[in-house]
Amino acid sequence: MNTLLPASRPLRRAARRLAAALAVATTAAFGFSTAARAQDAPVPVVAAENFYGDVVKQIGGSHVAVTSILSNPDQDPHLFEASPKTARALQHARIVVYNGADYDPWMEKLLGASQATGRTTIVAANLVGKKAGDNPHLWYEPDTMPAVARAVGAALAAADPAHKSVYDANLATFIASLQPIDAKVAALRSRYHGAPVTATEPVFGYMADAIGLDMRNLRFQLATMNDTEASPSDIAAFERDLRERRVRVLIYNSQATEALTRRMLGLAKQSKVPTMSVTETEPENTRFQQWMLTQLDALDHALAASGAATNQ
């Protein structure tokens, strides 16, 4: 279960470089004026992660100017380094959206260094009752995006009352557009509830729970996520699950394929265990809804393939 996660999501490698970046960022942040936004200018919004930025764009349309900090689908998000550019964007933002639950702890530090007034901050973890120690990959929890979207809609209406009707209409459209995701989750649950799977990291954990999959090797996943060494016994258990085909699918984070992950992928291929990749940032030129459905379709295909292989 996701409650087995450790007390924090430290992003250890990024944290080692954060202090130096903050010193420069703080200096930069204080140098900007707080001139009032023109009546017809878009509302400046900063999202720590691009999937939250995408939600803001879908609700705000042409009335928002969104800066997403983590947006490169080819980059390991754990390696992010804060910069003065980030501080400048935050200084001007009327609305800030970030994940919380210690996934992006650098955001709290940067916000503390920025002295902007009249800024609304939306923290996804607070909206869905998650905290440090819980699985921080909240965007894979089906309840998260509706909650974030409603908070974004309310914040935009407060910041820009003249376009409240636009935000309300776009919010309703966005909420309705999530229904195919819910329908797909329900369909997968009806077919694959209880199916044993494993993963290199708990990125897909909430979605796996929603489908009712039996997720194995959680200790191994936590070690990978927290950039620590998995124990020999946990590695052996993971390899045994693959070698003996005790799991139907191996789910892996394609943005963090280090040596041990590559080793498990090789063993899965050798053992004819289907694999499925997930990412921590939204791919370019797509939307959140499409991203989720594409991954759910990939899982459906992998589970079906594993069932067909078992019956041969």
KESE-838257 format. One line per 4 residues: number of its first residue (from 1); their letters; for each residue x, y, z of N, C-alpha, C, CB. Coordinates in steps of 0.1 Angstrom, whole numbers, always signed. Glycine has a CB too. Example, Ala and Ser with C-alpha at 12.3 -4.5 7.8 and 13.67 -1.06 7.14 Angstrom:
2
1) AS) +132,-57,+78,+123,-45,+78,+132,-33,+78,+113,-45,+90  +128,-22,+71,+137,-11,+71,+129,+0,+79,+141,-6,+57
//
This chain:
312
1) MNTL) +8,-12,+0,+0,+0,+0,+9,+12,+0,-10,+0,+12  +3,+24,-4,+11,+36,-5,+15,+41,+8,+4,+46,-13  +8,+37,+19,+12,+42,+32,+25,+37,+38,+1,+39,+42  +31,+27,+30,+44,+22,+35,+55,+30,+31,+46,+8,+29
5) LPAS) +53,+42,+24,+63,+50,+19,+71,+57,+31,+58,+60,+10  +83,+61,+29,+91,+67,+39,+87,+81,+43,+106,+67,+36  +94,+87,+52,+89,+99,+58,+91,+111,+48,+96,+102,+70  +98,+110,+38,+100,+122,+29,+103,+117,+15,+111,+130,+34
9) RPLR) +102,+127,+6,+105,+124,-8,+116,+135,-11,+93,+126,-19  +129,+132,-8,+139,+142,-7,+144,+148,-20,+150,+137,+1  +143,+140,-31,+150,+144,-43,+164,+147,-40,+143,+157,-50  +171,+137,-35,+184,+139,-29,+194,+146,-37,+189,+126,-24
13) RAAR) +195,+142,-50,+206,+147,-58,+203,+162,-61,+207,+140,-71  +191,+166,-63,+188,+180,-65,+190,+188,-52,+173,+182,-70  +187,+183,-41,+188,+190,-28,+203,+194,-26,+183,+182,-17  +212,+186,-30,+226,+189,-28,+230,+202,-35,+235,+178,-32
17) RLAA) +223,+205,-46,+227,+217,-53,+217,+229,-51,+227,+214,-68  +207,+227,-43,+196,+237,-42,+201,+249,-34,+184,+231,-34  +209,+247,-24,+213,+259,-15,+220,+270,-23,+222,+254,-4  +229,+266,-32,+236,+276,-40,+227,+283,-49,+248,+269,-48
21) ALAV) +218,+275,-56,+208,+282,-65,+199,+291,-58,+200,+271,-72  +195,+288,-45,+186,+297,-38,+193,+310,-34,+182,+290,-25  +206,+310,-32,+213,+322,-28,+212,+332,-40,+227,+319,-25  +214,+327,-52,+213,+335,-64,+199,+339,-66,+219,+329,-76
25) ATTA) +190,+329,-65,+175,+332,-68,+169,+342,-59,+167,+319,-67  +173,+342,-46,+168,+352,-37,+172,+366,-40,+173,+348,-22  +185,+367,-44,+189,+381,-48,+182,+386,-60,+204,+380,-51  +179,+377,-70,+172,+380,-82,+158,+384,-79,+173,+369,-92
29) AFGF) +151,+377,-70,+137,+378,-67,+134,+392,-62,+132,+368,-58  +143,+398,-53,+140,+410,-47,+141,+422,-56,+149,+412,-35  +147,+420,-68,+149,+431,-77,+138,+434,-86,+161,+427,-86  +126,+428,-85,+115,+430,-95,+104,+438,-88,+110,+417,-100
33) STAA) +98,+447,-96,+87,+455,-92,+75,+447,-91,+85,+467,-101  +65,+452,-84,+52,+446,-82,+41,+455,-88,+49,+443,-67  +44,+460,-100,+34,+468,-108,+21,+461,-110,+40,+473,-121  +10,+468,-109,-3,+461,-111,-4,+456,-125,-14,+471,-108
37) RAQD) -11,+444,-126,-13,+438,-139,-24,+446,-147,-18,+423,-137  -21,+448,-159,-31,+455,-168,-44,+447,-168,-25,+458,-182  -55,+454,-170,-68,+447,-170,-69,+436,-180,-79,+458,-172  -63,+438,-192,-65,+428,-202,-53,+418,-203,-68,+434,-215
41) APVP) -43,+420,-194,-32,+411,-195,-35,+397,-189,-20,+417,-187  -29,+387,-195,-31,+373,-189,-27,+372,-175,-25,+363,-198  -33,+363,-167,-29,+361,-154,-16,+352,-154,-40,+354,-146  -5,+357,-147,+7,+349,-147,+6,+338,-137,+19,+358,-144
45) VVAA) +9,+326,-141,+8,+314,-133,+20,+306,-134,-5,+305,-137  +25,+301,-123,+37,+292,-123,+32,+278,-117,+49,+298,-114  +35,+268,-125,+33,+254,-120,+46,+247,-119,+23,+246,-130  +48,+240,-108,+60,+233,-105,+62,+222,-115,+61,+228,-91
49) ENFY) +51,+215,-119,+52,+204,-128,+42,+207,-140,+47,+191,-121  +46,+202,-152,+39,+206,-164,+25,+201,-165,+47,+202,-176  +22,+190,-158,+8,+185,-159,-1,+194,-151,+7,+171,-153  +3,+200,-141,-5,+210,-134,-6,+223,-143,+1,+214,-120
53) GDVV) +5,+226,-149,+5,+238,-158,-5,+235,-170,+18,+240,-164  -6,+223,-174,-16,+219,-185,-30,+222,-180,-13,+205,-190  -33,+218,-168,-46,+220,-163,-50,+234,-162,-47,+213,-148  -40,+242,-158,-42,+257,-157,-45,+262,-171,-30,+264,-151
57) KQIG) -38,+258,-181,-40,+263,-195,-54,+258,-200,-29,+257,-204  -58,+246,-197,-71,+242,-202,-82,+250,-195,-73,+227,-199  -81,+254,-183,-91,+262,-176,-90,+277,-180,-90,+260,-161  -78,+282,-180,-76,+296,-182,-76,+300,-197,-63,+300,-176
61) GSHV) -73,+291,-206,-72,+295,-220,-63,+307,-223,-86,+298,-225  -68,+316,-231,-60,+327,-235,-58,+338,-224,-65,+334,-247  -65,+336,-213,-64,+345,-202,-53,+342,-192,-77,+346,-195  -45,+332,-194,-34,+329,-185,-21,+328,-193,-37,+316,-178
65) AVTS) -10,+331,-186,+3,+329,-191,+10,+320,-181,+11,+343,-192  +12,+307,-185,+17,+297,-176,+32,+294,-178,+9,+284,-178  +39,+293,-167,+53,+288,-168,+53,+275,-160,+63,+299,-161  +57,+264,-166,+59,+251,-160,+74,+249,-157,+52,+240,-168
69) ILSN) +78,+246,-145,+92,+245,-142,+97,+231,-146,+94,+247,-127  +91,+220,-142,+95,+207,-147,+87,+204,-159,+93,+196,-135  +93,+204,-170,+86,+202,-183,+93,+193,-193,+83,+215,-189  +105,+189,-191,+113,+181,-200,+110,+166,-198,+128,+184,-199
73) PDQD) +103,+160,-208,+100,+146,-206,+112,+136,-207,+90,+141,-216  +123,+142,-212,+135,+134,-213,+145,+135,-201,+143,+137,-226  +141,+144,-191,+149,+146,-180,+144,+139,-168,+150,+161,-177  +153,+134,-160,+150,+128,-147,+146,+139,-137,+162,+120,-141
77) PHLF) +133,+140,-133,+129,+151,-124,+137,+152,-111,+114,+150,-121  +143,+141,-107,+151,+140,-95,+163,+149,-96,+154,+126,-91  +167,+152,-108,+180,+160,-110,+177,+175,-112,+187,+154,-122  +165,+179,-110,+162,+193,-112,+170,+202,-103,+147,+196,-109
81) EASP) +175,+213,-108,+182,+223,-101,+174,+237,-101,+196,+225,-106  +172,+242,-90,+165,+256,-89,+175,+266,-95,+161,+259,-75  +169,+277,-101,+177,+287,-108,+171,+301,-105,+178,+284,-123  +179,+311,-108,+173,+325,-107,+161,+327,-116,+184,+335,-110
85) KTAR) +161,+320,-128,+149,+321,-137,+137,+317,-130,+152,+313,-150  +138,+306,-122,+126,+301,-115,+121,+312,-105,+129,+288,-108  +130,+318,-98,+126,+328,-88,+120,+340,-95,+139,+333,-81  +125,+344,-107,+119,+355,-114,+104,+352,-118,+127,+358,-127
89) ALQH) +102,+340,-123,+88,+336,-126,+79,+336,-114,+88,+322,-133  +84,+331,-103,+76,+331,-91,+73,+345,-86,+83,+323,-80  +82,+354,-87,+80,+368,-82,+68,+374,-89,+93,+376,-85  +66,+371,-101,+55,+378,-109,+42,+370,-109,+59,+380,-123
93) ARIV) +42,+358,-104,+31,+349,-104,+19,+354,-95,+34,+335,-101  +7,+354,-101,-5,+356,-92,-10,+343,-86,-16,+362,-100  -7,+332,-93,-11,+319,-88,+1,+309,-90,-24,+313,-96  +3,+301,-80,+14,+291,-80,+7,+277,-77,+25,+294,-70
97) VYNG) +11,+267,-85,+5,+254,-83,+17,+244,-82,-4,+249,-94  +18,+236,-71,+28,+226,-70,+23,+214,-63,+40,+231,-63  +30,+203,-63,+26,+190,-59,+25,+189,-44,+35,+179,-64  +36,+192,-37,+37,+190,-22,+40,+175,-19,+24,+194,-16
101) ADYD) +38,+171,-7,+41,+158,-2,+56,+155,-4,+32,+147,-9  +64,+165,-3,+79,+164,-4,+83,+160,-18,+84,+155,+7  +75,+161,-28,+79,+158,-41,+88,+169,-47,+68,+155,-51  +84,+181,-44,+91,+193,-49,+93,+203,-37,+82,+200,-59
105) PWME) +102,+199,-27,+104,+207,-15,+111,+220,-19,+112,+199,-5  +118,+221,-30,+124,+233,-34,+114,+244,-36,+132,+231,-47  +101,+241,-39,+91,+251,-42,+89,+259,-29,+78,+245,-47  +88,+253,-18,+85,+260,-5,+97,+269,-2,+83,+250,+6
109) KLLG) +109,+265,-5,+121,+273,-2,+121,+285,-11,+133,+265,-3  +118,+283,-24,+118,+294,-34,+107,+304,-31,+117,+289,-48  +95,+299,-27,+84,+308,-24,+87,+316,-11,+71,+300,-21  +94,+310,-2,+98,+317,+10,+108,+328,+7,+104,+308,+20
113) ASQA) +116,+326,-4,+126,+336,-8,+120,+347,-16,+137,+330,-15  +108,+345,-21,+101,+355,-30,+91,+363,-22,+94,+348,-42  +92,+376,-22,+84,+384,-13,+72,+390,-21,+92,+396,-8  +67,+383,-31,+55,+388,-38,+43,+388,-29,+52,+379,-50
117) TGRT) +34,+398,-31,+21,+398,-23,+9,+395,-32,+20,+413,-17  -2,+391,-26,-14,+388,-34,-13,+376,-42,-17,+400,-42  -5,+367,-38,-3,+354,-46,-11,+343,-40,+12,+351,-46  -18,+335,-48,-25,+324,-43,-17,+311,-46,-39,+323,-50
121) TIVA) -15,+303,-36,-7,+290,-37,-16,+278,-36,+4,+290,-27  -16,+269,-46,-24,+257,-46,-14,+245,-45,-32,+256,-59  -16,+237,-34,-8,+226,-32,-16,+213,-33,-1,+226,-18  -13,+205,-43,-22,+194,-46,-23,+184,-34,-16,+186,-58
125) ANLV) -12,+182,-27,-12,+173,-16,-22,+177,-5,+2,+172,-10  -23,+190,-3,-32,+195,+7,-47,+193,+3,-30,+210,+10  -49,+193,-10,-63,+192,-15,-68,+178,-13,-64,+196,-30  -59,+168,-14,-63,+154,-13,-59,+147,+0,-58,+146,-25
129) GKKA) -54,+155,+9,-51,+149,+22,-39,+141,+23,-62,+141,+27  -29,+144,+15,-16,+137,+15,-5,+145,+21,-12,+133,+0  +5,+138,+27,+16,+145,+34,+29,+138,+31,+13,+145,+49  +40,+144,+36,+53,+138,+35,+52,+124,+41,+63,+147,+43
133) GDNP) +58,+115,+33,+57,+101,+37,+47,+93,+29,+54,+100,+52  +37,+99,+23,+28,+93,+14,+35,+92,+0,+14,+100,+13  +30,+84,-8,+34,+83,-22,+32,+97,-28,+27,+72,-30  +43,+104,-33,+41,+118,-38,+36,+119,-52,+54,+125,-36
137) HLWY) +35,+108,-59,+31,+109,-73,+16,+110,-75,+36,+96,-81  +11,+122,-70,-3,+124,-68,-11,+125,-80,-6,+136,-59  -5,+129,-91,-12,+130,-104,-17,+117,-110,-4,+137,-114  -12,+106,-104,-18,+93,-109,-29,+89,-100,-7,+83,-108
141) EPDT) -33,+96,-90,-45,+94,-81,-57,+100,-88,-43,+99,-67  -67,+92,-92,-78,+98,-100,-85,+110,-93,-88,+87,-103  -84,+111,-80,-91,+122,-74,-84,+135,-74,-95,+118,-59  -71,+135,-77,-63,+146,-76,-66,+157,-86,-48,+143,-77
145) MPAV) -66,+154,-99,-68,+165,-109,-82,+172,-108,-67,+159,-122  -93,+165,-105,-105,+172,-103,-104,+183,-92,-117,+163,-100  -97,+179,-81,-96,+188,-69,-87,+200,-73,-90,+180,-57  -76,+197,-80,-67,+208,-85,-74,+217,-94,-54,+202,-91
149) ARAV) -81,+211,-104,-89,+219,-114,-99,+229,-107,-96,+210,-124  -106,+224,-97,-116,+232,-90,-109,+244,-83,-124,+224,-80  -97,+240,-76,-90,+251,-69,-84,+261,-79,-78,+244,-61  -79,+257,-91,-74,+266,-101,-86,+275,-106,-68,+258,-112
153) GAAL) -97,+269,-109,-108,+277,-114,-112,+288,-104,-120,+268,-116  -112,+284,-91,-116,+294,-81,-105,+305,-80,-118,+287,-67  -93,+301,-81,-82,+311,-80,-82,+320,-92,-68,+304,-79  -84,+315,-103,-85,+324,-115,-97,+333,-115,-86,+315,-128
157) AAAD) -108,+328,-110,-120,+337,-109,-117,+348,-99,-132,+329,-105  -110,+345,-88,-107,+356,-78,-97,+366,-84,-101,+349,-65  -87,+361,-91,-76,+370,-97,-81,+378,-108,-64,+362,-101  -91,+373,-116,-96,+379,-128,-111,+377,-129,-89,+373,-141
161) PAHK) -119,+385,-120,-133,+383,-120,-140,+386,-133,-139,+392,-110  -134,+394,-142,-141,+397,-155,-143,+385,-164,-132,+408,-162  -134,+375,-162,-135,+363,-170,-140,+351,-162,-122,+360,-177  -147,+353,-152,-151,+342,-143,-160,+332,-151,-159,+347,-131
165) SVYD) -169,+337,-160,-178,+328,-167,-170,+319,-177,-188,+336,-175  -159,+324,-182,-150,+316,-191,-144,+305,-182,-139,+325,-197  -138,+309,-171,-132,+299,-162,-142,+288,-158,-125,+305,-150  -154,+292,-154,-164,+283,-150,-167,+273,-161,-176,+290,-145
169) ANLA) -169,+278,-173,-172,+269,-184,-161,+260,-187,-176,+278,-196  -149,+265,-187,-137,+256,-190,-135,+246,-179,-125,+265,-192  -138,+249,-167,-136,+240,-156,-146,+228,-158,-139,+247,-142  -159,+232,-161,-169,+221,-164,-165,+212,-175,-182,+227,-167
173) TFIA) -159,+218,-186,-155,+210,-197,-143,+201,-193,-150,+219,-209  -134,+206,-185,-122,+198,-181,-127,+186,-172,-112,+207,-173  -136,+189,-162,-141,+178,-154,-147,+167,-162,-150,+184,-143  -155,+171,-172,-162,+161,-180,-152,+153,-188,-172,+168,-190
177) SLQP) -141,+160,-192,-131,+153,-201,-123,+142,-193,-122,+163,-206  -125,+142,-180,-118,+132,-172,-126,+119,-172,-115,+137,-158  -139,+119,-176,-147,+107,-175,-142,+95,-183,-161,+111,-180  -136,+97,-195,-130,+85,-201,-119,+78,-194,-125,+89,-215
181) IDAK) -111,+86,-186,-101,+80,-177,-107,+72,-167,-92,+91,-171  -118,+77,-160,-125,+70,-150,-131,+57,-156,-136,+78,-143  -136,+58,-168,-143,+46,-174,-132,+36,-177,-150,+51,-187  -121,+40,-182,-110,+31,-185,-105,+24,-172,-98,+38,-192
185) VAAL) -103,+31,-161,-99,+25,-149,-109,+15,-144,-97,+36,-138  -122,+18,-145,-132,+9,-141,-132,-4,-150,-146,+15,-142  -130,-2,-163,-129,-14,-172,-117,-23,-168,-128,-9,-186  -106,-17,-165,-94,-24,-162,-96,-32,-148,-82,-15,-161
189) RSRY) -103,-25,-139,-105,-31,-126,-114,-43,-128,-112,-21,-117  -124,-42,-136,-133,-53,-138,-126,-66,-144,-145,-49,-147  -116,-63,-152,-109,-74,-159,-97,-79,-151,-105,-70,-172  -90,-70,-144,-77,-74,-139,-75,-72,-124,-66,-66,-146
193) HGAP) -86,-70,-117,-85,-68,-102,-78,-80,-96,-99,-67,-96  -67,-77,-88,-60,-87,-81,-48,-93,-89,-68,-98,-78  -46,-88,-102,-35,-93,-110,-22,-88,-104,-36,-88,-125  -12,-97,-102,+1,-93,-96,+10,-86,-106,+8,-106,-91
197) VTAT) +15,-75,-102,+24,-67,-111,+35,-62,-102,+17,-55,-118  +46,-57,-108,+57,-51,-101,+61,-38,-108,+68,-61,-99  +70,-30,-101,+74,-18,-107,+88,-14,-101,+64,-6,-104  +95,-7,-109,+109,-2,-104,+107,+10,-94,+117,+1,-116
201) EPVF) +97,+17,-95,+94,+29,-86,+79,+30,-84,+100,+42,-92  +74,+36,-74,+60,+37,-71,+53,+48,-79,+57,+39,-57  +58,+52,-91,+52,+63,-98,+38,+60,-102,+60,+65,-111  +34,+48,-106,+21,+45,-110,+13,+39,-99,+22,+35,-121
205) GYMA) +17,+40,-86,+11,+34,-75,-3,+37,-73,+19,+37,-63  -7,+49,-73,-21,+53,-71,-30,+47,-81,-23,+68,-70  -26,+48,-94,-34,+43,-104,-35,+27,-103,-29,+47,-118  -24,+21,-100,-25,+6,-97,-35,+3,-86,-11,+1,-94
209) DAIG) -35,+11,-76,-44,+9,-65,-59,+11,-70,-42,+18,-53  -61,+21,-78,-75,+23,-83,-80,+12,-91,-75,+36,-91  -70,+6,-99,-74,-6,-107,-75,-19,-99,-64,-8,-118  -69,-19,-87,-70,-30,-79,-59,-41,-81,-83,-37,-80
213) LDMR) -48,-36,-87,-37,-45,-90,-30,-49,-77,-27,-39,-100  -24,-61,-77,-16,-65,-66,-1,-61,-68,-17,-81,-63  +3,-50,-62,+16,-44,-65,+26,-50,-55,+16,-29,-63  +37,-56,-61,+47,-63,-54,+60,-55,-53,+49,-77,-60
217) NLRF) +69,-59,-44,+83,-54,-43,+83,-39,-40,+90,-56,-56  +75,-35,-30,+74,-21,-26,+87,-16,-20,+62,-19,-16  +94,-24,-12,+106,-19,-6,+117,-16,-17,+112,-30,+4  +117,-24,-27,+126,-22,-38,+123,-8,-45,+126,-33,-49
221) QLAT) +110,-6,-47,+105,+6,-53,+109,+19,-45,+90,+6,-56  +107,+18,-32,+111,+29,-24,+125,+32,-24,+106,+26,-9  +134,+22,-24,+148,+24,-25,+152,+31,-38,+156,+11,-24  +146,+27,-49,+149,+34,-62,+144,+48,-61,+142,+26,-73
225) MNDT) +132,+50,-57,+127,+64,-56,+135,+73,-48,+113,+64,-51  +140,+68,-37,+148,+77,-27,+163,+77,-30,+145,+72,-14  +167,+71,-41,+181,+71,-45,+190,+64,-34,+186,+85,-47  +185,+53,-29,+192,+45,-20,+194,+31,-25,+185,+45,-6
229) EASP) +202,+23,-19,+205,+9,-23,+194,+0,-19,+218,+4,-18  +188,-8,-28,+179,-19,-24,+187,-30,-17,+171,-24,-36  +181,-36,-8,+188,-47,-1,+190,-59,-10,+180,-51,+12  +200,-67,-7,+201,-79,-16,+189,-88,-16,+213,-87,-11
233) SDIA) +182,-89,-5,+170,-98,-4,+159,-92,-12,+166,-100,+10  +158,-79,-12,+147,-73,-21,+150,-74,-35,+146,-58,-17  +163,-73,-39,+167,-74,-53,+164,-89,-57,+182,-71,-55  +167,-98,-49,+165,-112,-52,+150,-115,-53,+171,-121,-41
237) AFER) +142,-110,-45,+128,-112,-46,+122,-106,-59,+120,-105,-34  +127,-94,-63,+123,-88,-75,+127,-97,-87,+129,-74,-77  +139,-102,-87,+144,-110,-98,+136,-124,-98,+159,-113,-97  +133,-129,-87,+125,-142,-87,+111,-140,-92,+124,-147,-72
241) DLRE) +105,-128,-89,+92,-126,-95,+92,-125,-110,+86,-113,-89  +103,-120,-116,+104,-119,-130,+108,-133,-136,+114,-109,-134  +118,-139,-130,+123,-151,-136,+112,-162,-136,+135,-156,-128  +104,-163,-125,+94,-173,-123,+81,-168,-128,+93,-177,-109
245) RRVR) +80,-156,-134,+68,-151,-139,+57,-151,-129,+63,-159,-152  +60,-146,-117,+50,-144,-107,+42,-131,-108,+57,-145,-93  +47,-123,-117,+40,-110,-120,+37,-110,-135,+49,-98,-116  +26,-102,-138,+21,-102,-152,+27,-90,-160,+6,-101,-152
249) VLIY) +32,-80,-153,+37,-68,-160,+48,-62,-151,+26,-58,-163  +58,-57,-157,+68,-48,-150,+66,-34,-155,+83,-53,-153  +63,-25,-145,+61,-11,-148,+74,-4,-144,+48,-5,-140  +79,+5,-153,+91,+12,-150,+90,+27,-154,+103,+5,-157
253) NSQA) +98,+35,-147,+99,+49,-149,+109,+51,-160,+103,+57,-136  +105,+55,-172,+114,+56,-183,+123,+69,-182,+106,+56,-196  +120,+77,-172,+129,+89,-171,+140,+86,-161,+120,+101,-166  +140,+75,-155,+151,+72,-145,+155,+57,-146,+145,+74,-130
257) TEAL) +161,+54,-158,+165,+40,-161,+180,+39,-158,+162,+37,-176  +183,+37,-145,+196,+35,-141,+200,+20,-142,+199,+40,-126  +212,+16,-137,+217,+3,-140,+208,-8,-135,+231,+1,-133  +203,-7,-123,+195,-18,-117,+181,-19,-124,+192,-15,-102
261) TRRM) +176,-7,-128,+163,-8,-136,+166,-15,-150,+158,+6,-139  +177,-11,-156,+180,-18,-169,+182,-33,-167,+193,-12,-175  +188,-37,-156,+190,-51,-153,+176,-58,-152,+198,-53,-140  +167,-52,-145,+153,-58,-144,+146,-58,-157,+145,-51,-133
265) LGLA) +148,-48,-165,+141,-48,-178,+147,-59,-187,+143,-35,-185  +160,-62,-186,+166,-72,-194,+161,-86,-189,+181,-72,-192  +159,-88,-176,+154,-100,-171,+140,-102,-175,+156,-101,-155  +132,-91,-174,+118,-93,-179,+117,-97,-193,+110,-79,-177
269) KQSK) +125,-91,-201,+125,-95,-216,+129,-110,-217,+134,-86,-224  +139,-114,-210,+143,-128,-211,+133,-137,-206,+156,-130,-202  +125,-133,-196,+115,-142,-190,+101,-140,-197,+113,-139,-175  +101,-131,-207,+88,-129,-214,+77,-123,-205,+83,-142,-220
273) VPTM) +81,-114,-196,+72,-106,-188,+70,-93,-195,+77,-104,-173  +58,-89,-199,+56,-76,-206,+60,-65,-197,+42,-75,-210  +65,-54,-203,+69,-42,-196,+60,-30,-201,+83,-39,-198  +59,-20,-192,+51,-8,-195,+58,+4,-189,+36,-9,-190
277) SVTE) +61,+14,-197,+68,+26,-192,+58,+37,-188,+77,+31,-203  +61,+44,-177,+54,+55,-173,+64,+67,-171,+46,+53,-159  +59,+79,-171,+68,+91,-169,+63,+99,-157,+69,+99,-182  +72,+108,-152,+68,+117,-142,+65,+131,-147,+80,+118,-132
281) TEPE) +68,+133,-159,+63,+146,-165,+55,+143,-178,+75,+155,-169  +46,+152,-181,+37,+150,-192,+45,+152,-205,+26,+161,-192  +43,+143,-215,+51,+144,-228,+47,+157,-235,+47,+132,-237  +56,+161,-244,+53,+173,-251,+42,+171,-261,+66,+177,-259
285) NTRF) +35,+182,-264,+24,+182,-274,+13,+173,-271,+30,+179,-288  +10,+171,-258,-1,+163,-254,-8,+170,-242,+4,+149,-250  -19,+164,-238,-27,+169,-227,-28,+158,-216,-41,+174,-231  -31,+162,-204,-31,+153,-193,-40,+141,-196,-36,+160,-180
289) QQWM) -52,+144,-202,-61,+133,-204,-56,+123,-214,-75,+139,-210  -50,+128,-224,-44,+119,-234,-32,+111,-228,-39,+126,-247  -24,+117,-220,-13,+111,-214,-18,+99,-205,-5,+121,-205  -27,+102,-197,-32,+91,-188,-39,+80,-196,-43,+97,-178
293) LTQL) -47,+83,-206,-53,+72,-214,-43,+64,-222,-63,+79,-223  -33,+70,-227,-22,+63,-234,-16,+53,-225,-12,+73,-240  -13,+57,-213,-6,+48,-203,-16,+37,-199,-1,+55,-191  -28,+40,-197,-38,+30,-193,-40,+20,-205,-51,+36,-189
297) DALD) -40,+25,-217,-41,+16,-228,-29,+6,-229,-42,+24,-242  -17,+12,-226,-5,+4,-226,-5,-7,-216,+8,+13,-224  -10,-3,-204,-12,-13,-193,-22,-24,-197,-17,-7,-180  -33,-20,-203,-43,-30,-208,-36,-40,-218,-55,-23,-215
301) HALA) -29,-34,-227,-22,-43,-237,-12,-52,-231,-15,-34,-248  -4,-47,-221,+6,-56,-214,-1,-67,-206,+15,-47,-205  -12,-63,-199,-18,-74,-191,-25,-84,-200,-29,-67,-182  -31,-80,-211,-37,-89,-220,-26,-98,-226,-44,-82,-231
305) ASGA) -14,-93,-230,-4,-101,-235,+1,-111,-225,+8,-92,-240  +2,-107,-213,+7,-116,-203,-3,-128,-200,+10,-109,-189  -16,-124,-201,-26,-135,-200,-26,-145,-211,-40,-129,-199  -23,-139,-223,-23,-148,-235,-11,-157,-235,-22,-140,-248
309) ATNQ) +0,-152,-230,+13,-160,-229,+11,-171,-218,+25,-151,-225  +4,-168,-207,+1,-178,-197,-7,-189,-202,-5,-171,-184  -17,-186,-211,-26,-196,-216,-20,-205,-227,-38,-190,-220  -8,-201,-232,-3,-209,-242,+3,-222,-237,+8,-201,-249
//
